[in-house]
């Protein structure tokens, strides 16, 4: 993407947002800090042009707007979305705080109590979304902000919208929706019927990393990681963090089972096990 993308965004969306600066980028979009017309600070996300070429904008935006039905204190809502010129964008309130990715990069791992609280927060948010048949599809540390209110989960509906609006084109282009370290076996296999148990697998990977300082499956080769998700049993987190309570280790282990029917079936069920 061109270095002068910020001025393009400012010009295209200047009547809706005061766009200040780029603050990050992910697999689907570049992220800009902006202020909307009410004075609210927002994270403005603009789809990468190469991704826009593979998805249908109207379908993407229709899927994104489904997230508006989610009301939970630890879910960041989509407050605006649309298409302007060739830009497809969506905006959400800007949440202050480090991401879990930044926290783990700085600290290496979390305490056992902090990991337990994190799991309860994330699974509470996911229980809400799953009740509305919305599967996140990209639960990972970069999508979690460690705010004063708790662990806030970002980008609900984004991966779902990308997949729903461009499945055939993405498949032909060899693109996957998700992040390799946290993808369930069925997500790696690009099965079309992903359900809430895929998110719970990702939470298992995330909690494992919080305790062990590494994801369950690691390799410099991303394809090798995906094959491990498909074929290799997950290691016991106590191999890397021996003091992990059995209840937490067993909860994570069950979340990481290959067959969906053997995992936790609901976020509420897994959250109850984490809480003890």
Backbone bond lengths (Angstrom), bond angles and torsions (degrees), N, CA, C in turn:
res aa  C-N    CA-C-N  psi(-1)  N-CA   C-N-CA  omega(-1)  CA-C   N-CA-C  phi
1 X - - - 1.455 - - 1.528 109.31 -
2 X 1.305 116.87 145.80 1.451 122.13 -174.06 1.530 111.67 -67.65
3 X 1.345 115.20 148.11 1.449 120.30 -178.99 1.523 112.03 -66.05
4 X 1.347 117.16 -27.39 1.455 120.14 -176.84 1.526 112.02 -91.33
5 X 1.325 116.74 29.99 1.460 120.83 -177.57 1.521 111.69 -67.34
6 X 1.339 117.86 -33.03 1.460 120.76 -179.89 1.532 111.89 -57.06
7 X 1.344 119.98 -49.40 1.468 118.77 177.64 1.528 113.40 -60.35
8 X 1.321 117.15 -32.96 1.465 120.46 178.64 1.525 109.87 -65.03
9 X 1.344 116.17 -44.62 1.461 120.45 178.33 1.526 110.24 -64.29
10 X 1.322 116.88 -43.57 1.471 120.72 179.73 1.525 111.35 -60.24
11 X 1.324 117.03 -40.38 1.457 120.23 -179.08 1.525 111.32 -71.60
12 X 1.336 117.02 -43.22 1.459 120.70 -175.65 1.524 112.20 -70.80
13 X 1.335 117.31 -35.68 1.464 120.74 -172.37 1.524 112.57 -114.92
14 X 1.322 116.26 14.72 1.456 120.32 -175.12 1.509 115.26 -63.56
15 X 1.330 118.02 -22.16 1.469 119.56 178.74 1.522 112.25 -83.10
16 X 1.352 117.14 -6.21 1.464 120.98 179.40 1.521 112.76 -116.31
17 X 1.333 116.40 -27.88 1.460 120.53 -175.94 1.522 110.40 -142.05
18 X 1.315 114.72 147.25 1.457 120.69 165.11 1.528 105.68 -95.08
19 X 1.328 116.32 103.56 1.458 121.86 -174.20 1.522 108.79 -89.32
20 X 1.336 116.09 120.38 1.467 120.55 -173.24 1.525 112.95 -91.52
21 X 1.323 116.61 -55.75 1.468 118.45 -175.17 1.528 109.30 -163.85
22 X 1.324 115.57 161.80 1.458 121.11 173.60 1.514 108.82 -78.96
23 X 1.338 116.22 134.17 1.459 120.20 -178.46 1.525 113.06 -120.07
24 X 1.322 117.70 -3.21 1.458 119.17 178.50 1.505 111.73 171.35
25 X 1.316 114.04 175.60 1.460 119.88 175.69 1.516 109.02 -152.66
26 X 1.318 115.08 147.60 1.455 121.04 178.60 1.513 109.79 -128.34
27 X 1.327 116.09 -167.64 1.451 119.64 -178.27 1.509 113.55 -67.22
28 X 1.349 117.27 -25.69 1.456 120.42 -175.99 1.515 113.67 -104.39
29 X 1.328 117.99 -28.14 1.452 118.63 -168.41 1.522 112.34 -154.50
30 X 1.331 114.34 159.52 1.457 122.06 164.89 1.524 108.21 -90.20
31 X 1.335 115.96 146.71 1.454 121.20 -174.91 1.530 108.92 -116.65
32 X 1.342 115.06 132.05 1.459 120.96 -179.49 1.528 109.21 -124.63
33 X 1.313 115.85 141.14 1.453 120.94 171.42 1.523 107.34 -81.02
34 X 1.329 116.17 128.00 1.460 120.34 -176.21 1.516 109.72 -146.28
35 X 1.327 115.30 169.33 1.453 123.08 174.40 1.517 107.96 -124.12
36 X 1.337 116.92 131.09 1.468 118.41 179.70 1.528 110.13 -85.62
37 X 1.320 115.63 -176.97 1.456 120.25 -173.31 1.530 113.41 -69.34
38 X 1.339 117.15 -14.47 1.469 120.09 177.04 1.530 111.50 -90.72
39 X 1.336 116.61 -2.83 1.458 120.47 -177.15 1.508 113.81 90.31
40 X 1.327 117.15 3.66 1.466 121.30 -179.70 1.528 110.21 -79.56
41 X 1.316 116.46 135.20 1.461 121.28 176.73 1.528 108.72 -77.77
42 X 1.325 116.62 129.99 1.459 120.97 -177.34 1.519 110.57 -131.70
43 X 1.328 114.53 157.21 1.464 121.85 166.99 1.523 106.16 -94.72
44 X 1.304 116.47 113.31 1.465 122.94 -178.47 1.521 108.28 -98.02
45 X 1.315 116.62 121.68 1.461 121.07 -176.15 1.521 109.08 -114.49
46 X 1.328 115.20 130.54 1.461 122.07 -178.32 1.528 108.19 -120.24
47 X 1.329 116.56 123.94 1.462 120.22 -178.37 1.522 110.87 -57.31
48 X 1.333 115.75 140.92 1.452 119.93 172.50 1.527 109.63 -59.79
49 X 1.323 118.75 136.56 1.468 120.16 179.75 1.523 113.48 -55.03
50 X 1.349 117.66 -37.94 1.459 119.23 -179.20 1.528 111.61 -67.40
51 X 1.330 116.50 -28.46 1.460 119.76 176.34 1.514 110.41 -77.60
52 X 1.318 116.75 -39.49 1.465 120.60 178.34 1.523 110.81 -58.01
53 X 1.326 117.28 -31.14 1.459 120.39 179.14 1.524 111.78 -66.43
54 X 1.338 116.80 -17.58 1.468 120.73 -176.34 1.522 113.61 -106.69
55 X 1.330 118.06 -4.73 1.457 119.68 -178.57 1.524 109.87 -124.51
56 X 1.317 115.12 156.13 1.461 121.13 177.17 1.524 107.57 -91.01
57 X 1.327 116.70 118.71 1.461 121.40 -172.11 1.518 111.91 -58.93
58 X 1.338 117.62 -43.64 1.465 119.39 -176.51 1.512 111.10 -65.27
59 X 1.334 117.67 -39.84 1.466 121.26 178.72 1.530 109.92 -68.52
60 X 1.327 116.44 -41.95 1.459 120.49 178.09 1.522 110.43 -57.24
61 X 1.333 116.98 -48.97 1.459 120.91 -176.89 1.524 111.23 -67.43
62 X 1.315 117.26 -34.77 1.467 120.42 177.60 1.530 110.41 -64.06
63 X 1.335 116.01 -42.71 1.465 120.11 178.16 1.530 111.15 -66.53
64 X 1.337 117.38 -41.04 1.457 121.82 179.58 1.527 110.51 -57.99
65 X 1.327 116.19 -40.93 1.466 120.09 -174.47 1.525 112.66 -71.24
66 X 1.333 117.00 -14.84 1.459 119.32 175.31 1.529 111.28 -64.03
67 X 1.326 116.57 -25.99 1.463 120.63 -177.86 1.520 111.06 -67.05
68 X 1.334 117.25 -18.86 1.467 119.94 -179.56 1.524 112.37 -60.70
69 X 1.335 116.84 -18.97 1.465 119.32 -179.27 1.531 112.16 -80.35
70 X 1.322 117.43 -7.11 1.458 120.49 -178.97 1.519 110.30 -86.84
71 X 1.321 116.47 124.62 1.461 121.25 178.64 1.525 108.45 -128.54
72 X 1.314 115.18 102.89 1.458 121.17 -179.10 1.523 107.25 -153.36
73 X 1.331 118.58 138.90 1.479 120.01 -175.40 1.518 114.60 -62.69
74 X 1.332 118.10 -19.31 1.460 120.47 -178.74 1.529 112.43 -109.90
75 X 1.315 116.80 17.74 1.458 122.59 172.18 1.522 107.75 -114.41
76 X 1.328 117.21 126.32 1.462 121.30 178.58 1.521 108.12 -85.70
77 X 1.334 118.22 119.62 1.460 120.46 -175.46 1.532 112.47 -80.14
78 X 1.318 115.67 157.82 1.457 122.03 168.73 1.524 106.91 -82.96
79 X 1.344 117.60 123.16 1.466 120.75 -176.32 1.526 112.68 -106.50
80 X 1.328 117.63 -13.49 1.461 120.53 178.04 1.512 107.81 -160.85
81 X 1.327 117.00 149.85 1.455 121.07 176.76 1.521 108.30 -161.83
82 X 1.319 115.61 158.39 1.453 118.41 178.77 1.513 111.56 169.25
83 X 1.323 115.19 -173.20 1.458 122.58 177.20 1.519 108.15 -130.79
84 X 1.313 116.13 131.20 1.453 121.74 179.67 1.514 108.12 -134.52
85 X 1.308 117.45 121.74 1.456 121.68 -172.32 1.527 107.00 55.94
86 X 1.303 118.08 -120.05 1.469 120.29 179.05 1.524 112.18 -104.58
87 X 1.320 117.52 9.80 1.466 121.82 -178.14 1.521 110.89 -96.12
88 X 1.314 116.67 127.99 1.459 122.39 170.08 1.527 106.60 -104.91
89 X 1.335 116.59 125.49 1.460 120.13 -172.55 1.525 110.70 -135.27
90 X 1.323 114.62 160.41 1.460 121.82 170.42 1.518 107.11 -150.91
91 X 1.312 115.95 153.63 1.467 120.66 -175.37 1.519 110.04 -133.30
92 X 1.322 114.89 148.84 1.453 122.01 177.92 1.531 108.34 -142.46
93 X 1.324 118.19 155.42 1.468 119.23 177.61 1.521 111.09 -55.23
94 X 1.319 115.83 139.27 1.464 120.76 178.86 1.524 108.69 -77.58
95 X 1.319 116.95 125.52 1.464 122.55 -178.74 1.525 108.91 -103.40
96 X 1.329 116.21 122.86 1.455 121.40 179.29 1.531 109.98 -74.56
97 X 1.313 115.51 140.42 1.458 120.33 176.04 1.512 111.49 134.57
98 X 1.332 115.17 162.93 1.459 120.82 175.58 1.516 109.89 -76.04
99 X 1.320 116.19 147.97 1.458 118.36 170.26 1.525 109.11 -74.39
100 X 1.303 115.92 161.32 1.464 119.43 175.02 1.520 110.27 -61.62
101 X 1.339 117.25 -34.35 1.469 119.97 176.91 1.521 110.64 -59.28
102 X 1.335 116.43 -47.04 1.462 120.51 179.26 1.526 110.99 -63.62
103 X 1.331 116.07 -38.61 1.466 120.26 -179.79 1.522 111.02 -65.04
104 X 1.334 116.58 -44.80 1.468 119.83 -179.96 1.525 111.28 -68.64
105 X 1.313 117.20 -36.88 1.471 119.39 177.69 1.522 110.88 -62.89
106 X 1.333 116.52 -32.99 1.460 121.38 -178.27 1.523 111.97 -83.23
107 X 1.342 117.00 -41.89 1.460 120.92 -171.18 1.527 113.79 -104.16
108 X 1.315 117.29 -15.62 1.456 120.84 179.54 1.515 113.62 90.02
109 X 1.328 116.12 -50.71 1.461 121.00 178.09 1.519 108.49 -160.06
110 X 1.338 116.23 172.69 1.456 121.76 -178.63 1.523 109.89 -105.45
111 X 1.318 115.47 163.07 1.459 119.29 171.68 1.521 109.05 -68.93
112 X 1.314 115.40 163.13 1.465 119.52 179.57 1.521 110.45 -63.68
113 X 1.334 117.80 -42.69 1.467 120.04 179.48 1.521 111.54 -64.46
114 X 1.345 117.42 -40.72 1.466 120.25 179.12 1.521 110.68 -65.44
115 X 1.322 116.82 -36.36 1.468 120.47 178.02 1.518 110.37 -66.45
116 X 1.322 116.93 -41.26 1.459 120.61 178.07 1.531 110.76 -61.30
117 X 1.338 116.62 -47.26 1.468 120.02 179.81 1.534 111.27 -62.47
118 X 1.327 115.76 -40.23 1.455 120.71 178.17 1.523 110.61 -60.45
119 X 1.318 116.07 -46.01 1.459 119.78 179.49 1.512 112.67 -60.93
120 X 1.330 116.60 -42.05 1.468 120.73 178.64 1.521 110.56 -62.04
121 X 1.335 116.59 -43.47 1.468 120.33 179.48 1.529 111.52 -62.36
122 X 1.325 116.61 -50.91 1.463 120.16 -176.42 1.522 111.63 -64.20
123 X 1.307 116.46 -41.24 1.463 119.47 -177.80 1.526 111.04 -71.43
124 X 1.335 117.93 -29.24 1.456 120.00 173.56 1.515 111.74 -65.41
125 X 1.347 116.32 -43.41 1.460 120.36 177.52 1.521 111.19 -64.67
126 X 1.323 116.70 -42.17 1.462 120.20 -179.70 1.524 111.73 -67.67
127 X 1.325 117.47 -35.09 1.465 119.55 177.27 1.525 109.84 -58.88
128 X 1.333 116.48 -40.45 1.466 121.07 177.98 1.526 110.85 -62.72
129 X 1.324 116.94 -48.37 1.470 119.22 -177.74 1.520 111.59 -67.11
130 X 1.315 117.04 -38.69 1.464 119.64 -178.89 1.521 111.68 -66.83
131 X 1.317 117.29 -30.74 1.470 120.50 175.72 1.530 111.22 -62.32
132 X 1.339 116.29 -24.58 1.465 121.60 177.67 1.526 111.46 -101.35
133 X 1.330 116.17 16.07 1.468 122.11 178.62 1.521 113.10 60.20
134 X 1.331 116.67 31.86 1.461 121.40 176.35 1.524 108.36 -109.61
135 X 1.324 115.76 115.19 1.460 122.76 177.52 1.530 107.23 -96.62
136 X 1.320 116.88 131.08 1.464 120.26 -174.98 1.522 111.54 -66.08
137 X 1.330 117.75 -50.52 1.460 126.25 177.05 1.529 114.85 78.56
138 X 1.318 119.13 -8.21 1.464 119.37 -179.37 1.527 110.94 -146.38
139 X 1.326 116.78 48.93 1.464 121.56 175.51 1.530 107.73 -72.14
140 X 1.326 115.75 120.05 1.464 121.87 -178.16 1.523 108.23 -160.96
141 X 1.327 118.37 163.29 1.472 120.14 -177.10 1.524 114.54 -58.03
142 X 1.317 118.52 -32.69 1.460 120.53 -179.50 1.523 112.19 -68.95
143 X 1.323 117.32 -17.16 1.465 121.53 179.45 1.518 112.69 -101.49
144 X 1.325 117.08 16.51 1.462 122.06 178.06 1.523 108.33 -123.61
145 X 1.336 116.87 125.94 1.460 121.27 176.55 1.527 108.47 -107.10
146 X 1.324 115.49 130.05 1.456 121.24 179.91 1.525 108.44 -86.63
147 X 1.315 116.22 83.93 1.458 121.94 -175.09 1.525 110.85 -93.33
148 X 1.329 116.06 172.25 1.464 120.18 177.09 1.520 111.42 -63.53
149 X 1.331 116.99 -28.80 1.464 120.97 -178.83 1.524 112.59 -79.06
150 X 1.322 117.00 -15.97 1.458 121.27 -176.41 1.512 109.97 136.27
151 X 1.311 115.89 -167.77 1.461 120.89 178.80 1.529 108.87 -82.15
152 X 1.327 115.88 113.53 1.462 122.02 -175.91 1.522 108.88 -99.27
153 X 1.330 116.21 130.41 1.456 121.52 -177.63 1.528 109.65 -97.27
154 X 1.333 115.67 124.58 1.460 122.68 -177.21 1.522 111.59 -97.71
155 X 1.320 114.09 167.67 1.471 123.84 167.45 1.517 114.06 61.90
156 X 1.329 116.61 36.12 1.462 118.87 172.02 1.517 109.20 -62.28
157 X 1.305 115.84 133.53 1.451 120.70 174.42 1.512 114.96 86.41
158 X 1.342 118.54 -12.62 1.451 120.12 -174.97 1.528 110.40 -68.48
159 X 1.334 116.99 -53.95 1.465 119.74 -179.70 1.525 110.73 -63.17
160 X 1.329 116.88 -38.21 1.469 120.59 177.44 1.515 110.12 -61.48
161 X 1.334 116.78 -43.67 1.459 120.75 -177.97 1.521 111.11 -65.60
162 X 1.336 116.14 -41.69 1.458 119.55 178.33 1.528 110.11 -62.36
163 X 1.338 116.13 -46.14 1.461 119.73 -178.45 1.524 111.61 -64.67
164 X 1.327 116.76 -43.80 1.462 120.45 -176.03 1.523 112.48 -69.23
165 X 1.335 116.56 -32.18 1.460 119.65 -174.24 1.522 113.27 -92.14
166 X 1.339 117.03 -6.46 1.459 116.97 -178.09 1.508 114.15 -153.04
167 X 1.342 117.97 33.55 1.461 120.67 -174.06 1.520 112.23 -57.55
168 X 1.325 117.66 -50.45 1.464 120.09 -177.03 1.523 111.93 -64.25
169 X 1.336 115.80 -43.83 1.458 119.47 -178.90 1.523 111.55 -67.01
170 X 1.328 116.62 -38.67 1.464 120.04 179.22 1.519 110.68 -65.63
171 X 1.329 116.11 -40.63 1.462 120.38 178.79 1.524 110.57 -62.36
172 X 1.339 116.33 -45.05 1.455 120.56 179.74 1.513 111.92 -63.71
173 X 1.348 115.93 -32.78 1.469 120.23 -179.47 1.522 112.48 -84.48
174 X 1.339 117.06 -3.33 1.453 121.07 -179.45 1.505 113.66 73.89
175 X 1.345 117.75 23.51 1.457 121.98 -178.32 1.519 110.06 -97.81
176 X 1.322 117.25 143.51 1.448 121.93 175.90 1.511 109.56 -115.84
177 X 1.334 115.50 156.23 1.456 121.29 177.67 1.518 107.40 -107.63
178 X 1.318 116.24 114.67 1.452 121.23 -176.78 1.527 109.68 137.95
179 X 1.328 115.92 -177.53 1.462 121.94 -178.13 1.521 107.69 -127.08
180 X 1.330 116.89 127.05 1.461 121.95 -164.30 1.529 114.11 -53.98
181 X 1.318 118.75 -38.93 1.457 119.84 -176.03 1.507 114.54 -68.47
182 X 1.336 116.92 -13.48 1.472 120.92 -172.24 1.531 112.53 -128.30
183 X 1.314 117.42 13.77 1.464 120.92 -175.46 1.524 111.18 -87.38
184 X 1.323 115.44 132.98 1.457 120.88 177.04 1.528 110.05 -70.31
185 X 1.335 117.45 159.34 1.467 119.47 178.28 1.526 112.60 -55.30
186 X 1.328 116.99 -40.27 1.470 119.08 -178.97 1.520 111.84 -70.60
187 X 1.325 117.07 -27.30 1.460 120.35 176.07 1.532 109.93 -73.48
188 X 1.330 116.46 -40.53 1.467 120.53 175.92 1.530 109.83 -59.03
189 X 1.322 116.35 -39.67 1.464 121.46 -178.71 1.521 113.25 -78.62
190 X 1.339 116.63 -1.29 1.473 122.43 -179.54 1.520 112.20 57.69
191 X 1.346 115.04 38.22 1.458 118.25 176.02 1.524 109.34 -69.94
192 X 1.324 118.08 138.45 1.471 120.55 -173.13 1.523 114.57 -77.27
193 X 1.330 117.74 -14.38 1.465 120.18 -172.30 1.527 112.05 -104.57
194 X 1.325 117.80 46.15 1.461 119.92 178.11 1.519 110.44 -60.61
195 X 1.329 116.03 139.71 1.459 119.57 177.09 1.521 109.61 -131.62
196 X 1.318 116.43 -168.51 1.466 121.06 -172.66 1.522 112.66 -61.17
197 X 1.308 118.14 -23.97 1.458 120.25 -177.66 1.527 112.18 -68.91
198 X 1.334 116.66 -22.58 1.465 119.99 173.49 1.528 110.40 -66.67
199 X 1.333 117.45 -42.45 1.465 121.06 175.73 1.522 111.21 -62.27
200 X 1.332 117.47 -38.59 1.459 119.91 -178.13 1.531 111.12 -68.46
201 X 1.325 116.42 -33.27 1.467 120.34 172.99 1.528 109.85 -61.50
202 X 1.336 116.41 -44.57 1.467 120.63 179.36 1.524 111.37 -62.82
203 X 1.328 116.90 -39.93 1.471 120.01 176.11 1.529 109.85 -61.91
204 X 1.313 116.83 -40.06 1.465 119.85 176.62 1.522 111.59 -58.74
205 X 1.335 116.68 -44.17 1.468 120.76 177.43 1.522 111.07 -61.94
206 X 1.318 116.28 -42.61 1.466 121.70 -177.75 1.524 111.19 -66.03
207 X 1.330 117.38 -45.77 1.469 120.33 179.55 1.520 111.05 -66.63
208 X 1.328 116.46 -36.06 1.466 120.54 175.13 1.532 109.45 -57.79
209 X 1.337 116.22 -46.25 1.461 120.22 -179.31 1.526 111.77 -64.27
210 X 1.332 116.37 -38.54 1.467 119.12 179.69 1.522 111.65 -60.74
211 X 1.306 116.86 -34.69 1.467 121.05 -178.50 1.523 112.75 -88.15
212 X 1.335 116.50 -40.42 1.460 120.59 -172.17 1.519 113.50 -92.59
213 X 1.334 117.37 -17.59 1.457 119.87 -175.27 1.512 113.37 79.09
214 X 1.335 117.10 11.72 1.464 123.30 178.18 1.523 107.86 -159.84
215 X 1.298 116.90 156.41 1.455 120.71 176.97 1.531 109.64 -76.09
216 X 1.327 118.08 164.23 1.466 119.54 -178.24 1.526 113.51 -58.95
217 X 1.328 116.39 -35.82 1.462 120.98 -177.67 1.523 108.96 -123.73
218 X 1.322 116.29 123.55 1.459 120.33 -177.40 1.517 110.37 -132.94
219 X 1.309 115.13 144.06 1.459 122.59 174.96 1.515 107.33 -169.18
220 X 1.316 116.61 152.60 1.465 119.61 173.63 1.524 111.02 -69.69
221 X 1.314 115.67 -20.34 1.460 121.86 -178.89 1.526 109.02 -96.34
222 X 1.323 116.94 113.85 1.455 119.98 -176.75 1.520 112.08 -62.49
223 X 1.320 117.05 -36.71 1.471 120.06 178.35 1.523 110.27 -61.84
224 X 1.333 116.71 -37.63 1.465 120.08 178.69 1.521 110.60 -63.79
225 X 1.336 117.78 -38.99 1.462 120.92 177.60 1.521 110.35 -61.50
226 X 1.310 117.16 -43.99 1.463 120.71 179.71 1.525 111.04 -62.22
227 X 1.324 116.93 -39.56 1.460 120.02 178.26 1.524 111.28 -66.87
228 X 1.333 117.46 -33.92 1.462 120.45 176.20 1.521 110.98 -64.31
229 X 1.334 116.92 -41.17 1.468 119.43 176.18 1.522 110.50 -58.73
230 X 1.305 116.87 -36.38 1.458 120.53 -178.12 1.526 112.87 -75.84
231 X 1.331 116.81 -37.59 1.460 119.26 -164.82 1.522 116.68 -120.85
232 X 1.327 118.89 -26.19 1.458 120.47 -171.29 1.526 111.65 -97.61
233 X 1.331 117.91 137.64 1.468 118.83 173.94 1.518 110.25 -66.72
234 X 1.315 115.89 142.79 1.466 119.90 179.40 1.526 109.90 -69.80
235 X 1.320 118.07 140.60 1.474 119.96 175.98 1.522 110.50 -69.96
236 X 1.317 115.36 158.53 1.463 121.57 174.90 1.530 107.90 -74.38
237 X 1.322 117.19 128.75 1.465 120.37 -178.47 1.527 111.54 -60.31
238 X 1.345 117.69 -24.23 1.467 120.92 -179.97 1.525 112.29 -69.75
239 X 1.348 116.96 -14.42 1.461 120.05 173.03 1.516 110.58 -62.27
240 X 1.336 116.08 -31.19 1.461 121.67 -177.08 1.529 112.32 -106.95
241 X 1.335 116.51 -20.61 1.475 121.73 -179.64 1.531 106.97 -140.13
242 X 1.346 117.20 79.94 1.466 120.50 -171.75 1.520 114.54 -58.66
243 X 1.337 117.89 -27.34 1.465 120.07 -176.89 1.527 113.34 -81.30
244 X 1.319 117.90 1.95 1.462 120.65 178.38 1.529 109.61 -60.75
245 X 1.336 118.94 126.77 1.466 120.37 177.78 1.527 111.32 -58.12
246 X 1.320 114.98 145.02 1.466 119.87 -178.20 1.521 111.88 -57.26
247 X 1.333 117.71 -37.77 1.457 120.45 -177.45 1.530 111.21 -61.77
248 X 1.337 116.70 -40.47 1.466 119.97 179.33 1.529 110.62 -72.99
249 X 1.324 116.75 -44.09 1.465 120.27 179.05 1.525 110.90 -59.98
250 X 1.333 117.03 -42.72 1.462 120.50 -179.89 1.523 111.87 -68.31
251 X 1.339 116.65 -34.56 1.464 120.41 177.59 1.523 110.30 -63.88
252 X 1.328 116.13 -44.71 1.462 120.48 178.76 1.520 110.65 -65.09
253 X 1.316 116.99 -43.47 1.459 120.74 -178.65 1.525 111.27 -59.73
254 X 1.326 116.40 -41.83 1.468 119.03 179.86 1.530 110.36 -67.11
255 X 1.318 117.78 -37.62 1.470 120.52 179.00 1.522 111.64 -62.45
256 X 1.350 116.50 -26.70 1.462 121.05 -173.88 1.526 113.45 -98.06
257 X 1.303 117.94 12.42 1.467 119.31 177.17 1.527 109.96 -69.36
258 X 1.312 115.90 147.87 1.468 119.96 -176.55 1.530 112.55 -68.48
259 X 1.324 119.77 -53.18 1.478 119.03 -179.45 1.529 110.24 -71.21
260 X 1.305 116.43 131.92 1.463 120.44 -178.79 1.522 112.40 -59.34
261 X 1.312 116.63 -36.24 1.466 120.13 -175.94 1.523 112.14 -67.85
262 X 1.349 117.19 -16.78 1.465 120.79 179.59 1.527 112.94 -93.40
263 X 1.340 117.94 -8.91 1.467 121.27 179.47 1.521 110.33 -84.13
264 X 1.338 115.20 178.01 1.456 119.41 166.62 1.526 108.03 -58.78
265 X 1.312 116.25 140.20 1.458 119.35 -175.76 1.520 113.03 -92.63
266 X 1.338 117.43 -23.19 1.457 121.10 178.91 1.523 109.78 -138.48
267 X 1.337 115.10 155.78 1.461 120.40 176.42 1.523 110.98 -64.55
268 X 1.323 117.24 -37.12 1.463 120.51 179.61 1.527 110.91 -62.75
269 X 1.321 116.13 -40.48 1.462 121.21 179.24 1.536 110.29 -64.07
270 X 1.314 117.21 -46.30 1.459 120.72 179.36 1.528 111.32 -67.39
271 X 1.333 116.67 -39.10 1.458 120.41 178.06 1.512 112.14 -61.97
272 X 1.333 116.49 -39.26 1.454 120.43 177.29 1.516 112.17 -63.75
273 X 1.343 115.90 -36.52 1.464 119.36 179.10 1.529 111.31 -69.49
274 X 1.344 116.86 -38.76 1.467 121.10 178.25 1.531 110.72 -65.48
275 X 1.337 114.91 -41.76 1.467 119.54 -177.24 1.520 111.79 -68.49
276 X 1.323 115.58 -24.90 1.458 119.21 -179.38 1.502 112.34 82.09
